[in-house]
Amino acid sequence: MILSKALSLPQIRTGAVLLILFTGISVVAMVGNKKHPALSAEAYKDLKQMRQALGPGESQRIFIARHGLEWWIAWALNAKVAQEKAVDEALHQTYRDVFVVRQVRGFPPGHDKMPFREPVAPPNAAVVYASDYFKVYRWVN
């Protein structure tokens, strides 16, 4: 092996022990750090209701949402999603409906410390869905 020619046997053993030690510490740290989904089970159920309330037309709409929530919207609503920074004139020409989704409840613990913010609905946006968990605006261009 090339490695055995460049390093002595004690150096290889030391490297292996350090690798195992760092891996073990990482595993312990991850097991002790409980992960939470980006939204509660109740909020997910509400997303499913939102799909029914908005009706058909999935291929002609896109949802603007904060990072972390957009995946859940894509999954629950079988919809295209984007973040606020992606909104431009072409987006409005490509999709008939551009919706802005703001989550109001059902956040994971520590949400206030996350760097991702809810998107801002433009002043001319109309509320098309409101519940205990979400407020959805139609972005009129």
C-alpha positions as CSV (number, residue, x, y, z in Angstrom):
1,M,0.0,0.0,0.0
2,I,1.1,3.5,-0.7
3,L,0.0,4.7,2.8
4,S,2.2,2.1,4.5
5,K,5.2,3.3,2.6
6,A,4.7,6.9,3.6
7,L,3.8,6.3,7.2
8,S,5.2,4.0,9.9
9,L,3.0,1.3,11.6
10,P,2.7,3.4,14.8
11,Q,1.6,6.4,12.8
12,I,-1.1,4.4,11.0
13,R,-2.3,2.9,14.4
14,T,-2.4,6.4,16.0
15,G,-4.4,7.7,13.0
16,A,-6.8,4.8,13.2
17,V,-7.3,5.3,16.9
18,L,-8.0,9.0,16.4
19,L,-10.4,8.3,13.6
20,I,-12.4,5.9,15.7
21,L,-12.3,8.3,18.7
22,F,-13.6,11.2,16.7
23,T,-16.3,9.0,15.1
24,G,-17.4,7.8,18.5
25,I,-17.6,11.3,19.9
26,S,-19.6,12.4,16.9
27,V,-22.1,9.5,17.3
28,V,-22.5,10.3,21.0
29,A,-23.1,14.0,20.3
30,M,-25.7,13.3,17.6
31,V,-27.6,10.7,19.7
32,G,-27.7,13.2,22.6
33,N,-29.0,16.0,20.3
34,K,-32.6,15.3,19.5
35,K,-33.7,16.5,16.1
36,H,-37.2,17.9,15.5
37,P,-39.1,18.1,12.2
38,A,-39.6,21.6,10.7
39,L,-43.3,21.5,11.6
40,S,-45.6,19.6,13.9
41,A,-47.9,16.7,13.0
42,E,-50.9,19.1,13.4
43,A,-49.4,21.6,11.0
44,Y,-48.7,18.8,8.5
45,K,-52.4,17.8,8.7
46,D,-53.3,21.4,8.0
47,L,-51.1,21.4,4.9
48,K,-53.2,18.4,3.6
49,Q,-56.4,20.5,4.2
50,M,-54.8,23.4,2.5
51,R,-54.4,21.3,-0.7
52,Q,-58.1,20.5,-0.7
53,A,-59.1,24.1,0.0
54,L,-57.0,25.5,-2.9
55,G,-58.5,23.0,-5.3
56,P,-57.1,21.7,-8.6
57,G,-54.4,23.3,-10.7
58,E,-51.2,22.0,-9.0
59,S,-49.2,22.2,-12.3
60,Q,-50.0,26.0,-12.6
61,R,-48.9,27.1,-9.2
62,I,-45.8,27.6,-7.1
63,F,-45.5,28.2,-3.3
64,I,-43.0,30.6,-1.8
65,A,-42.0,29.5,1.7
66,R,-39.1,29.7,4.2
67,H,-36.3,27.2,4.1
68,G,-37.4,24.0,5.9
69,L,-41.1,24.5,5.2
70,E,-40.8,24.4,1.4
71,W,-39.9,20.6,1.5
72,W,-43.1,19.9,3.5
73,I,-45.2,21.9,1.1
74,A,-43.7,20.1,-1.9
75,W,-44.4,16.8,-0.2
76,A,-47.9,17.4,1.2
77,L,-49.3,19.5,-1.7
78,N,-47.4,17.8,-4.5
79,A,-46.4,21.3,-5.6
80,K,-43.5,23.3,-6.9
81,V,-41.8,25.5,-4.3
82,A,-39.3,28.3,-4.1
83,Q,-37.8,30.6,-1.6
84,E,-38.6,34.3,-1.6
85,K,-35.3,35.3,-3.3
86,A,-36.3,33.4,-6.4
87,V,-39.3,35.6,-7.1
88,D,-39.0,37.6,-10.3
89,E,-41.1,38.5,-13.4
90,A,-40.4,35.2,-15.1
91,L,-41.8,33.3,-12.2
92,H,-45.1,35.2,-12.6
93,Q,-45.1,34.5,-16.3
94,T,-44.4,30.7,-15.8
95,Y,-47.1,30.1,-13.1
96,R,-50.7,31.2,-13.0
97,D,-50.7,31.3,-9.2
98,V,-47.8,32.4,-7.0
99,F,-48.6,31.7,-3.3
100,V,-46.7,33.0,-0.3
101,V,-47.0,30.7,2.7
102,R,-46.4,32.0,6.2
103,Q,-46.4,29.6,9.1
104,V,-48.0,31.0,12.2
105,R,-48.0,28.0,14.6
106,G,-46.7,24.4,14.8
107,F,-43.0,25.3,14.8
108,P,-40.2,23.0,16.0
109,P,-38.6,23.8,19.4
110,G,-35.9,26.5,19.0
111,H,-37.6,28.0,15.9
112,D,-36.8,31.5,17.1
113,K,-33.1,30.7,16.9
114,M,-33.2,29.5,13.3
115,P,-31.7,31.8,10.7
116,F,-34.6,31.2,8.3
117,R,-37.4,33.8,8.3
118,E,-40.9,33.6,7.0
119,P,-41.4,35.2,3.6
120,V,-43.1,38.6,3.4
121,A,-46.3,38.9,1.6
122,P,-46.5,41.8,-0.8
123,P,-48.9,44.6,-0.1
124,N,-51.3,43.7,-2.9
125,A,-51.5,40.0,-1.9
126,A,-54.9,38.5,-1.0
127,V,-55.3,35.9,1.7
128,V,-56.7,32.7,0.1
129,Y,-56.2,30.4,3.0
130,A,-56.0,31.0,6.8
131,S,-55.9,28.5,9.6
132,D,-54.3,28.1,13.1
133,Y,-51.1,27.1,11.4
134,F,-50.7,28.9,8.1
135,K,-51.6,32.0,6.2
136,V,-51.5,31.7,2.4
137,Y,-51.5,34.8,0.1
138,R,-51.9,34.9,-3.6
139,W,-49.2,37.1,-5.0
140,V,-50.8,39.3,-7.6
141,N,-48.3,40.8,-10.0
